[in-house]
Amino acid sequence: MSHATNFFLLILLFIVGQWLVKALRRHDAHTAQRTGADGARGAADKADNRNGAARQSGAPQLAEPMIRCVECGVHAPKSDSVVVAWRGILQRRACAAARRATHGPRRSMSVEFTVDADGWVAQARKLPSPNVEARPQGAVPTLIVVHNISLPPDEFGGTAIAELFLNTLDCNAHPYYDTHLRGVRVSAHFVIHRDGALEQFVSCNERAWHAGPSNFFGRERCNDFSIGIELEGSDTTAFEAAQYDTLSALVTALASRYPIEALAGHADIAPGRKTDPGPHFEWARLQSDTALADRYFPYLKFSKTP
């Protein structure tokens, strides 16, 4: 054979070889796809057979746990959820779809509180006040009193509320302090700030100085048997959603630890002397959030703080 003929045959063999390689690859891919589909159908058939056998035998069928998303409130399978942290304290689960969403309104994250045997909430910032004393012998908290407070009046933020309860407030810093707060010694068990942050100044097992002269349906000295919760706010301003979230969770925790019988505003137990928590406080919202019965809100229908 001539060199030209040999060269032509080599080229022809090369082309045929490439075609065969491509044909073999297509065949292998088709086989793998068919095997995968058959395997998936087989697994599904086996699952159906197991479920059918379970139904016939009366054995219970195990359902995947459902997790309530803390961001959107929707219940989703546990497998479609991720672990999230809230304020670096609590861990909750949220559905992956909600975590992926980057637009639209989002519901506030839920929060849970626990009250220990000493009367302190583990999740609250602890700032022990010196304005405290033991409850009378045999007295336990049965009443929750809701207040509002802002220092200076109608101004939010800062540390003045804590300083007041810790007896460290500089009364020269503002004319209102000098006129109304110099020498005053008061405290409350809790303060809920505008962002929902919770501070605790007095153990719930002890008596804070928040109610003053007061009367709850004929029972005087409400400090003896109550827990005082201050919301950072005023009579002229609506409260924040985060404050309602924290308040409802706190009330739920307190009702679980103590024999709470009722909730009242400061104005309800000190009419004519006090007006807080004021006309913007939504008692019906608190009742809805806590799912407490009507009997826990004896002032709700005729309250001076509707």
C-alpha positions in Angstrom: 0.0 0.0 0.0 1.0 3.5 -0.6 1.7 6.0 2.2 -1.5 7.9 1.1 -3.7 4.8 1.5 -2.2 4.0 5.0 -2.9 7.6 6.1 -6.5 7.5 4.9 -7.1 4.2 6.8 -5.7 5.7 10.0 -8.0 8.6 9.7 -11.0 6.4 9.1 -10.2 4.2 12.1 -9.9 7.3 14.3 -13.3 8.6 13.3 -14.9 5.2 13.8 -13.3 4.9 17.3 -14.6 8.3 18.3 -18.1 7.4 17.2 -18.0 4.1 19.2 -16.8 6.0 22.4 -19.7 8.4 22.2 -22.2 5.6 21.6 -21.0 3.7 24.6 -21.3 6.8 26.8 -24.9 7.5 25.7 -25.7 3.9 26.4 -24.2 4.0 29.9 -26.0 7.3 30.8 -29.3 5.8 29.6 -28.8 2.7 31.7 -27.9 4.6 34.8 -31.0 6.9 34.4 -33.3 3.9 34.0 -31.7 2.1 37.0 -32.1 5.2 39.2 -35.8 5.6 38.2 -36.4 1.9 38.8 -34.7 2.2 42.2 -36.8 5.2 43.1 -39.9 3.4 42.1 -38.8 0.3 44.0 -38.2 2.3 47.1 -41.6 4.0 46.8 -43.2 0.6 46.2 -41.5 -0.8 49.3 -42.6 2.2 51.4 -46.2 1.7 50.1 -46.0 -2.0 50.9 -44.7 -1.2 54.5 -47.5 1.4 55.0 -50.1 -1.0 53.6 -48.8 -3.7 55.9 -48.9 -1.3 58.8 -52.5 -0.3 58.0 -53.6 -3.9 57.7 -51.9 -4.9 60.9 -53.3 -1.9 62.8 -49.7 -0.7 63.7 -49.4 3.0 64.1 -47.8 4.9 61.3 -45.1 7.3 62.4 -45.6 10.9 61.0 -42.7 13.3 60.7 -42.8 15.9 63.5 -44.1 19.3 62.6 -42.2 22.4 63.7 -43.9 25.9 64.2 -41.7 28.4 62.4 -40.9 31.3 64.8 -40.6 33.8 62.0 -43.7 33.2 59.9 -45.8 31.1 62.3 -46.4 28.4 59.7 -46.1 24.7 60.7 -43.6 22.8 58.6 -41.9 19.4 58.6 -38.9 19.2 60.9 -36.8 18.1 57.9 -37.5 21.5 56.3 -36.3 23.5 59.2 -33.1 25.0 60.5 -31.9 26.0 63.9 -31.9 29.7 64.7 -30.8 31.8 67.7 -32.8 34.6 69.2 -30.9 37.4 71.0 -28.2 34.9 71.7 -30.2 33.3 74.4 -32.9 31.0 73.1 -32.8 28.5 70.3 -35.8 27.9 68.1 -36.5 26.3 64.7 -37.7 28.1 61.6 -38.8 26.6 58.3 -36.1 26.9 55.7 -38.5 28.7 53.3 -39.0 31.4 55.9 -35.2 31.7 56.4 -34.7 32.1 52.7 -37.3 34.8 52.4 -35.8 38.3 52.3 -38.8 40.4 51.7 -42.3 41.0 53.1 -43.5 41.5 56.7 -42.2 39.1 59.4 -43.9 38.2 62.6 -42.0 38.7 65.8 -40.0 35.8 67.2 -41.7 34.1 70.1 -39.9 34.0 73.4 -40.3 31.9 76.5 -39.3 32.7 80.1 -38.8 30.6 83.1 -39.0 31.7 86.8 -36.6 29.9 89.1 -37.3 28.9 92.7 -35.7 32.2 93.9 -38.1 34.3 91.9 -35.7 35.4 89.2 -36.3 35.1 85.4 -33.2 33.5 83.9 -33.6 35.3 80.6 -33.9 38.8 82.1 -31.0 41.2 82.8 -30.6 41.0 86.6 -30.2 44.4 88.4 -31.0 43.9 92.1 -32.6 47.0 93.7 -32.1 48.0 97.3 -35.7 49.1 97.4 -37.1 45.7 98.5 -38.4 43.9 101.5 -39.9 40.5 102.5 -43.6 39.9 101.8 -45.8 39.5 104.8 -45.9 36.1 106.3 -47.8 33.7 104.1 -48.3 36.3 101.3 -47.7 35.1 97.8 -48.2 37.0 94.5 -51.7 36.6 93.2 -51.9 39.9 91.2 -49.9 41.4 88.3 -49.9 45.2 88.1 -49.0 46.8 84.7 -47.4 50.3 84.8 -45.8 52.7 82.3 -42.7 54.8 83.0 -40.5 57.1 81.0 -37.6 59.3 82.3 -37.7 62.1 81.5 -41.4 62.0 80.8 -42.3 61.0 77.2 -38.6 60.4 76.4 -37.4 56.8 75.8 -34.1 55.2 76.0 -31.2 55.7 78.3 -30.5 54.4 81.8 -32.6 56.7 84.0 -35.3 54.1 84.9 -32.7 51.6 86.1 -30.8 54.4 88.0 -34.1 55.4 89.7 -34.7 51.8 90.9 -31.0 51.5 92.0 -31.0 54.8 93.9 -28.3 56.2 91.6 -30.3 58.7 89.6 -28.6 62.1 89.3 -31.5 64.4 90.2 -29.5 67.4 89.0 -29.6 66.0 85.5 -33.1 67.1 84.7 -35.6 69.6 86.2 -38.2 66.9 86.5 -35.9 64.7 88.5 -35.2 67.5 90.9 -38.8 68.4 91.3 -40.4 65.0 91.5 -37.8 62.3 92.2 -35.3 63.7 94.7 -35.3 61.4 97.7 -37.9 59.0 96.2 -37.3 55.3 96.8 -39.2 53.0 94.4 -38.8 49.8 92.5 -40.6 47.3 90.3 -40.0 43.7 89.7 -39.6 44.1 85.9 -39.0 46.7 83.3 -39.8 46.0 79.6 -38.0 48.4 77.2 -39.3 49.6 73.9 -37.3 46.9 72.0 -38.8 44.2 74.3 -35.6 43.8 76.4 -36.4 42.6 79.9 -34.8 43.8 83.1 -35.5 42.4 86.6 -34.9 44.5 89.8 -36.6 42.5 92.5 -37.2 38.8 93.0 -40.9 37.9 92.5 -40.7 36.2 95.9 -40.1 39.6 97.5 -42.0 42.8 97.9 -41.2 45.6 95.4 -42.3 49.3 96.0 -44.3 50.0 92.9 -48.0 50.3 93.7 -48.1 52.7 96.7 -51.4 53.3 98.4 -53.7 50.9 96.5 -56.8 48.8 96.7 -57.8 45.7 94.8 -61.5 45.1 95.3 -61.2 46.0 99.0 -57.8 44.4 99.6 -55.3 47.2 100.4 -51.5 47.3 100.2 -51.2 45.7 96.8 -47.5 45.6 97.0 -47.9 42.8 99.5 -49.4 40.4 97.0 -48.5 41.7 93.6 -45.8 41.7 90.9 -45.1 45.0 89.3 -44.2 45.2 85.6 -43.2 48.6 84.1 -43.5 49.2 80.4 -41.2 51.9 79.0 -43.9 54.2 77.6 -46.3 57.0 78.5 -50.0 57.8 78.5 -49.6 59.5 75.1 -47.7 56.9 73.1 -48.7 53.4 71.8 -46.6 50.5 73.0 -44.4 48.5 70.7 -45.2 45.0 69.4 -42.0 43.7 71.0 -43.2 44.9 74.4 -46.4 43.0 74.0 -44.5 39.9 73.0 -42.3 40.1 76.1 -45.1 41.0 78.4 -47.3 38.1 77.3 -44.5 35.6 77.6 -43.6 37.0 81.1 -47.2 36.9 82.3 -47.5 33.3 81.1 -44.3 32.3 83.0 -45.5 34.1 86.1 -48.9 32.4 86.0 -47.2 29.1 85.7 -45.0 29.7 88.8 -47.4 31.6 91.1 -51.1 31.4 91.9 -51.9 34.5 89.8 -55.6 35.3 90.0 -55.8 38.7 88.2 -54.1 41.4 86.2 -54.7 45.2 86.7 -53.4 48.5 85.7 -51.9 50.9 88.2 -54.9 53.2 87.5 -57.3 50.4 88.4 -55.9 49.9 91.9 -55.1 53.6 92.5 -57.9 55.5 90.8 -57.6 59.3 90.8 -53.9 59.0 91.8 -52.5 57.1 88.8 -53.4 56.8 85.1 -50.9 54.2 83.9 -50.5 52.1 81.8 -52.7 54.7 80.0 -55.3 54.7 77.2 -53.0 53.2 74.6 -52.4 50.0 76.4 -54.3 47.1 74.7 -55.7 44.9 77.4 -57.7 42.8 74.9 -54.4 42.2 73.0 -52.7 41.0 76.2 -55.6 38.6 76.9 -55.5 37.2 73.4 -51.7 36.8 73.5 -51.8 35.0 76.9 -55.1 33.1 76.2 -56.1 33.8 79.8 -59.8 33.6 80.8 -62.0 36.6 81.4 -61.7 36.2 85.1 -58.1 37.2 85.0 -59.1 40.7 83.7 -61.7 41.9 86.2 -61.3 45.6 85.1 -61.3 44.9 81.4 -64.9 46.0 80.7 -64.9 49.1 82.8 -61.2 49.8 83.1 -59.7 53.3 83.3 -56.9 51.9 81.2 -58.9 50.3 78.3 
